[in-house]
Amino acid sequence: VTPEVLAGLQLERGLALLEELACIACHRIPIDGLVARRAPHLTGVGGRLRPVWIHRWLGAPHSFRRSSAMPALLNESERRHVVGFLVTLTAPPTEPPPPSAHSSSRGAELYKTIGCAPCHDQPGLELEGLGSKYFPQALVAYLEDPAATSPECRMPSLSLSTDEAEHLSAHLSLSRRQESAATHGMLAGAAPF
C-alpha cells in the first residue's frame, strides 16, 4: 500500500466516523454532502425501554456496545432527570408473565436459523442483557420492523411473523444484566425532577 493510498483510506475512515458519530450534530464542518447519522427515535421510549436500562446506558453506553456512537455526557443527577423525563414519553406496559419454555426454546431455534447468529455472535454485536433493555412487546415490535424505531440501524428486516417475533423476543428477553438494588430503587419511585 502506497503512502498516498494509506492517506486516502485514513481520510475516508475519518469522514465516515464524523458521519457515524454525528459530530456534525454539534460541530460545524464545512464539507458538502456530510450527513449526520440519525439516532434512534425517542418517541414512545418510555414504553419500549426499561428505566433502569436507560439510566445505565446514559452513564456508560460503551459498556453495553463497544461500537456505540453515544458518548457518556451526563452525571448521575442529570441522568436521573433525563430518565424521569424520557419515561413520561409513554407509560411503560404492564410486565407480562415469563415466557413459556416452549416459546423461548422456539426463539433460540429461530435465533440460530433465521440469520441472527452470523451477526450477533460477533464481538461488539452480542445481545447480552437485552431483556434488561426492552419490554417484551416492544422487542417484538422492533423485531418486526427495526427501521421504525431506529432508521439508521444496520439490522435488516427479517420479515418475521408476529408469532416468530414473539418467540424470538421470549428467547432474547431471558438475557438480563444484574441491576443494583440502589439503581432500581432510585428509579422506581416518582420522577426525580
Rosetta blueprint (number, residue, H / E / L):
1 V L
2 T L
3 P H
4 E H
5 V H
6 L H
7 A H
8 G H
9 L H
10 Q H
11 L H
12 E H
13 R H
14 G H
15 L H
16 A H
17 L H
18 L H
19 E H
20 E H
21 L L
22 A L
23 C H
24 I H
25 A H
26 C L
27 H L
28 R L
29 I L
30 P L
31 I L
32 D L
33 G L
34 L L
35 V L
36 A L
37 R L
38 R L
39 A L
40 P L
41 H L
42 L L
43 T L
44 G L
45 V H
46 G H
47 G H
48 R H
49 L E
50 R L
51 P H
52 V H
53 W H
54 I H
55 H H
56 R H
57 W H
58 L H
59 G H
60 A L
61 P H
62 H H
63 S H
64 F H
65 R L
66 R L
67 S L
68 S L
69 A L
70 M L
71 P L
72 A L
73 L L
74 L L
75 N L
76 E H
77 S H
78 E H
79 R H
80 R H
81 H H
82 V H
83 V H
84 G H
85 F H
86 L H
87 V H
88 T H
89 L H
90 T L
91 A L
92 P L
93 P L
94 T L
95 E L
96 P L
97 P L
98 P L
99 P L
100 S L
101 A H
102 H H
103 S H
104 S H
105 S H
106 R H
107 G H
108 A H
109 E H
110 L H
111 Y H
112 K H
113 T H
114 I L
115 G L
116 C H
117 A H
118 P H
119 C H
120 H H
121 D L
122 Q L
123 P L
124 G L
125 L L
126 E L
127 L L
128 E L
129 G L
130 L H
131 G H
132 S H
133 K H
134 Y E
135 F L
136 P H
137 Q H
138 A H
139 L H
140 V H
141 A H
142 Y H
143 L H
144 E H
145 D L
146 P H
147 A H
148 A H
149 T H
150 S L
151 P L
152 E L
153 C L
154 R L
155 M L
156 P L
157 S L
158 L L
159 S L
160 L L
161 S L
162 T H
163 D H
164 E H
165 A H
166 E H
167 H H
168 L H
169 S H
170 A H
171 H H
172 L H
173 S L
174 L L
175 S L
176 R L
177 R L
178 Q L
179 E L
180 S L
181 A H
182 A H
183 T H
184 H H
185 G H
186 M H
187 L H
188 A H
189 G L
190 A L
191 A L
192 P L
193 F L
